[in-house]
Amino acid sequence: MNFDAAMNLRTGAAAGASPLSTPPVAPGSSGGGDAFAIQFSKHATKRLEQRGLDIDAERMARLEKAVGQAEAKGSKDSLILLDELALVVSVQNRTVVTAMDEQSSKEHVFTNIDSVVFAP
C-alpha cells in the first residue's frame, strides 16, 4: 500500500483526495471522527512523497502507539524512529511535522524536540 492509500485508509477520504482534507480532531473533542488519528502536515506529506517513503496500515498503528507513549510521558514534540523513518511529531496536535529516511537524516541535527521514541 502506498502512502496516499494508507492516508486515505486512516482519514476515510476517497481515493485521490488529499490526506489532509480531514481537519485534525483534538482528543476528547466531539469532532465525530477518530479522535486519536495521526495527521500529516503538508511539509511531511511532501517529504514522504519526494523520498518515496511508504507508511502502510501496520506502520500507522505503530506510529499511533508511539505517539501515545510520548503523550503519556508528557512530551510535546517528539522524534519517532519507525524502522528506517525518522518522524518529528507534534504530540499535542498528533501531527507529523516532517519525515525523512535513514539516508536523509545522517547529517541532520534534530532540534526543538523533548523526547525520542523507538516504535517497536
N, C-alpha and C positions, 0 to 999 in steps of 0.2 A: 504494500500500500504506500502510495506516495504521500508527501506532506499535505497537499491540498485535500486529498481524500481523508486523511486522518483528522484534519481540522474540521472538515465537514461532518465527520462522524461525531466529533466532540461537541460541535456547536449546533448540530441539527440543520445546518444550512444545505441548500440544494446544491447539486453538483455544479461547479463553475462559479458559485457565489463566493464572495470574498470571505475568508475565515474570520475577518474582523468585523463582519456585518452585525454580529450579535454583540450588544454592549456588555461590558463586564457587569457581573452581579455581585455585590458585596455579600459575604457570608452573613446569614441571618436576615437578609432583606427579603422583601416579598416580590422579587423580580419574576417569579414564576418559572425560572429556568433552573439549571443545575448550579446551585449557589457555590459549588466548590470547583467549577471548571477553570482550567488554566487558559488564560488569554495570551495572545502573541501580539506584541507591538508591530507596527508597520516595519520598523527597522529590523526586528528579529525575523519577521517573515521574509523580508528581502534577503537577509543574510543566509537563511536556510535555503532559499531558492537559488541564490547565486552559488552557493557551495555544494548544491546537490545533496543536501542532508535530509534524511527521512526520519520522521517520528511516527511510528505506527501505533496502534492501539495499546500494545503491551508497553511500549516506552512511555506513552502518555500516562498510563496507570502508575508506572514507576515514578514519573515526574511529579504527578499529583501527590503521591505518598511522600516524596522527598520535600516538597513544599509544605506539606502538613507537618512534617517533622521539624522543619525550620520554624514554622509558625508556633509550634508547641514550645519551642525554646526561646521565643520572643524575638526572633530575627526580623529585620526589616528588609534588608537586601542581601541576597544570598547567591553564592556561586554554586550551582548544582552540577556535579560531574556525573554524566549519564553516558556510560560506555565511552565512545570517543568524542562525545559532545561536552562542551563547557557552556552552560547557560546561566546568564546573570538574570535573576528573577527578583522583581519587587514582590516580596512575600505579602505585604499588606494588600496590594492590589491584585495579587495572584496573576501577575503579568510577566511573561518572559520579555526582558528588555533587549537582550542581544544574544546571539548564539554563534558559536564557532566550533570547528572540529579541531582535533589534536594538532594537525599541521599548522593551522591558522593561529593557534594560541601559544605556540612555543616561545615566541619572543614578546608576548604581551604581558603587561602588568595589570592585575585586576585591582581597581580602587573602589572606594565607596561601598564596600561590602562588609557585613558584620559576621558572616558565617560561611562555611563551606559544608556542603552535604554530598556524600557519596551515595548515589542512588543504586541500591543493590539490584 
